[in-house]
Amino acid sequence: MRTLKKLLRDRKFRHGASATMVTAIFIAALIAINLLIGNYHLNIDLTKDKIFTLSGQTLKVLKELKQPVTIYALYRQGNETPEIKEILDRYEMGSPNIKVEYVDPSKDTDFVNKYAEKGYAIYNGTIIIERGGKCKVISPNDIVDYNTYTQEARSLLVEQRITSSIASVANEKETIVYFVEGHEEASLSLLKQILEMEGIKTGTVQLADQEIPEDAQLLLVSAPVFDFEESEIEKLDAYLNKGGRAAFLFHISLESLPNLEDYLKKWGVALHTDVVVEGDSQYFFQDITNLIPEMKEHPITSVLKKGKWL
């Protein structure tokens, strides 16, 4: 008994016992964490920029998903990209209606041929989003943002591409925007690319010899150089009077477009060649016409502020 008391009073023994207890607690905590992760599929994104954390917009799309959607990731067995696999796992955990399947294109040639026959180019690294008979095919080149000059990879666009594709195949009715051509309009190729990335289809229409398609949800007139003919105005008028929607963009330096301007006046829209400038250097970038907005509190801007878009 005396030997035991002496041992308990010994400083080295007390320090050693404390270290052993701390080690035991640490190991127990690790076991508990592993059990928690195993039971609840808990994933923690420890990356600096939270590249594996799904955005609020993606979570909203997944929450509203009512029908099963399958994501096919085409990789040779054992060669899956870890970063993309991590993101796909989070989609699957985000909704019971999302199922992720990995397909080896070098082995399952029937699967590859099924999509090749539809005109799709299928490569190793391709991602296919499918619901029923609708599908979106994402090329491996489209999921990485490359520097135009150095061709170095700058960021992953996996979530942006996958979420827009899910929204597109989940919608019963496709959203289509038609760009008016025939008056040397601005091409707005970047806008078309952004719309298509968001799952919105785009098309073109020449009013001089074509009717406005019945499936047009929006007609976009982008900075025309030449005026509209009367027959084109009539088609535009018929479309708008049926409840159609249109957006008009004009360049400040263009000559007048009397036919189009007179028509827009009937809708209460008048064109002015004015320029808005900013006198405070805190609210413009490089040029006084490149305005930096100060966003106020509003349901629309709250999403932008939360996502740090502006």
Secondary structure, 3 states (H helix, E strand, C coil): CHHHHHHHHCHHHHHHHHHHHHHHHHHHHHHHHHHHHHHHCCCCCCCCCCCCCCCHHHHHHHHCCCCCEEEEEECCCCCCCHHHHHHHHHHHHHCCCEEEEEECCCCCHHHHHHHHCCCCCCCCCCEEEEECCEEEEECHHHHEEECCCCCCEEEECHHHHHHHHHHHHHCCCCCEEEEEECCCCCCCHHHHHHHHHCCCEEEEEECCCCCCCCCCCEEEEECCCCCCCHHHHHHHHHHHHCCCCEEEECCCCCCCCHHHHHHHHHCCCCCCCCCCCCCCHHHECCCCCCECCCCCCCHHHHHHHHCCCC
